Structures are given as structure tokens and as C-alpha cells.
Amino acid sequence: MQDVGALALLPVVIILVVAVLTRRTLFAMLCGTLVGAVLLGGWEFFDSWIGYFGTAMADETLQWLMLVVVLFGILITLFERSGAVREFAAWAERFVNSRRKSTILSFLLSIVLFVDDYLNVLTVGTSMKAVTDRYNVPRTELGTIMKMTAAPIAVIVPFSTWALFFAGLLEAQGVTANGSGFGAYLQAIPFIFFGWIAIAIAALVAFGWFPKLGALKKDIARADASGDVFPVGTTAEEREAEGGLPLHAEVGEFAASGDGGARAVASAHVETEAAPVATGSTATAVATRSPEYAKPRPWNFLVPIAVMIAVTILTEVDVLKGTVAALIVAIVMYTVQRRLKVKGVLEAAFDGVGSMLFVIVLTALAFMVQHMNIDLHLADWVIESTQPVMNGALLPAMVFLVCGVYAYATGSFWDLAAVITPIVIPLAFAMDVNPIIAGAAVFSGAALGSTTCLYGDGIILASRSTGIKPLNLMTAILPYAGIAAAASLVLYLIVGFAGV
């Protein structure tokens, strides 16, 4: 282990700078891990890098997450090859007949799936993108609504994986109400300001009542003008993998795989940022279109999803078991209905694993960064640097600020809470600050990081389910999450000085 002081920030800074400059998240993560290896291993940085790669791969959490990602990749591919997603979209369009209704339904579904943020983003993105595409809703907007809801609702509703974990942290530090940490967590919920404000902003965005900001504003303008729901810079291969059409495809009908459906392609005169065209030329709308079914059968999609949700909840919120159950049900349904042959199922499985390789590698590098940060004592340095200003009335605001920035920069959320809660709670007792509010500030900061971190598992999974790059999703979310964070900081200052 190395204590390098402020240099411990360097890998994180390199990742963020390289990602913004090159717009290549994987390359940025690789650069960050190499810098960390140099700091930790010196001239033997290569051996250090290999060692941390092995440490990351041996991490049980990463192994569990990789299994979830791979199995969900197979499930998504089965949905696409069988036509289940397109039939669900066709069925949903009978009830969702406008742009606003499609975004509102996405938001409501994110609220309903409060039990776990992984389950939330994987389910909502997979089920709703075909519906929102129909009304030219950018994938970044769908992702923003999802991510501004997923972690915040998980910390607000007391019966989620997040809430149960945080309640245990409070009880371990002697913060209880009616004899339990869960009771203390219930009292903390009104003070988890970021959760409440982020959900409110997500609702306003879904209803179309919030100003369009930053990168999302540009994406919405492009989608309205051209029908292109994908971010600028999306390659032809990425569009094809998501069921979209090449940017300059000919206007006409395209056969859909699986069930012989068709995808309608709208034509529009537009000059896009991704590929400028001459005046008067035609660029093709590239949103996926659900075919017209006389009697669409949504159950081929809804039944596996319902099984996944039910099994996840019944197995103490184990998303892996829920995904396995959904996969088994989907395979049985599609083979019995002869939508897919056994060979087709095996091909879908192979392609599903391949579609998740980017996510798997990115996640492995993210865990490498987390382990490097631990050995660089980044958390210790941050706490030591900020502890002098963590006093009295400023404590809740400073705790939220430090936790939010640290979680955003490192991709550590639950780990952050586990490390900093044993420090913050004794400080709160010593300074006569309400420990429940101090704990709420920690949980708000963790939710802020999960909502925004470029290489956090939440952003990675959400970007995969919506079919866009993590950097595109993060840049779309940041203005909205920034507003929620700023408002939360003000509220923590108010309750701190009010002595609540």
C-alpha cells in the first residue's frame, strides 16, 4: 500500500479528463488504471497492473455482477430474436399514444421497481426503449429519467436493498429508533434530500415541464428534427445492434428478425452533427419502429419480466436468481411456440454474451480502480483534508458534499457509506449534531454518486439497457443531477444551522 497524499486523486482525474477529451470510456479507464499502477508499483507498474486485474476478477461482487450482465445480455437477445420486445411495443402503443405518455410510463415503471436499482435500470431500459423510440424520445432522455429515479427511489423507499444496507450501518453505530436501525432509517428518509429532489426532477422531465438542459437539449432537438434517437457519434454497428437503422439508410420497409415483422422508416430533410449532408439531401430517421400486429401478444415479454421481478423479491432481492428464472421461462415459451429453434436459442445466447463484452471489460476496469483507490488511501486523504471543516452546523452539508464528490469520482457507493459512516456518526455525536441527519447526508451523497458516476455500475448497466455509451448518458444526466445536488446542499446547510 502507498500513501501518496493528493496524488491519490490522479487516476480519477485522468479517467474523467481522458473520457471527456476522447469520448472513449474504455480507453479512459485503461489510462486511469495504468496511472494507478505506476503510483502503486513504480517501475514494476506492469506487474502491479496485472496484480490488480487479478484482485478485481477475484472480487465476489464483480463475479456476481458479471453473471448478471451476461445472463441479462442473453435475455435481451432472446427478446429481440423472438420478436417479444416489438410485440410488447406494439401492444403498449394502444395505451401510450403520445410522447409524453411514453416518458411518463417510463418514470412510473422506475418508481414501481424501487426494490433494487440494478433491476430498475435493466428492466425499464429494455422494456421502454422500443416504445419511446416510436415518439422520437432520445435514448439519453429515457436514460436520464431512469437514472434520476433508480437510486433515489431506492434510498427513499425503506424496503429496498439500499435502505436495508444503510439501516444496518446506522444500527452498527448505535443509531436506533424504537430499538432498531431500521426505525432510525425511517426517521432519516425525510432528510435524504437528494433522493426527493432527483425524483421530483425526473417526474418534471417525464411530464415535459422541466427546461431542457445541456447535451440532452441537443439530443432532443436532433430527435425532433430527424427522428434519430441515438447520440451523436453512434456507429452504424451500434445502431444495428440496437435495432436501429444506419444513418443514411434508404427509405422503405425493413424486415424484422424473428417473426417477420417490419420496421417503418420515416424520411426527413435534416443536417445532423454526426454526419452533415448537403442541402436538400435526405437523412433517414433511425428510431426503431414496432411493426403493426393485428393481435400483439405482450405476454412473451411481460411473463419473463414478471417472473424476474417476483423471483428477485422472493429470494431476498437477488437479481441473479431472478434473471436465471426469467431466462428459463423465456427459453421454454419461445421454443414451445416455435418462435426460436434450439439452434436459434444457442445462437442468441452466444450473441448475447458478445453484446455484453464492452460492459464486462468496463466493469472489471472500474473494480480495478476501486481497489487501487483503497490502496492509495484516497478515502483517508479526502476525510483528513475535509475533516477540519466538518464541524457543527456545517457537518451535514460537508458530509453530503464530500460523499457526493467522492462517490462520483470513484464509483464507490455502498463501500463509501460503509467507510465513512463510522467516522461521521461519532463526529455528529461529539458535535451535538443529529446523527440521523448526518447519516441521511451520507446516503444522499451515495445516491448522487450512483446517479452520475461515469464508471459506476448503475450508469454502465443503464447505458447498456438503453443502447448508448456511458459517457453520453452521464453528460445528459449531469445538469439535472447537479441542480438536485445544489438544492440538497442548501437544504443541508439550512437544517444544520437550524439545529434540527
PyMOL commands that set and color helices and strands:
alter all, ss='L'
color gray80, all
select helices_A, chain A and resi 5-22+25-57+60-82+84-92+99-112+117-134+139-156+161-172+181-191+193-207+214-226+236-241+299-314+319-336+342-355+357-375+378-389+392-410+414-430+435-452+457-466+470-498
alter helices_A, ss='H'
color red, helices_A
select strands_A, chain A and resi 253-255+262-264+267-268+283-284
alter strands_A, ss='S'
color yellow, strands_A
deselect
rebuild
show_as cartoon
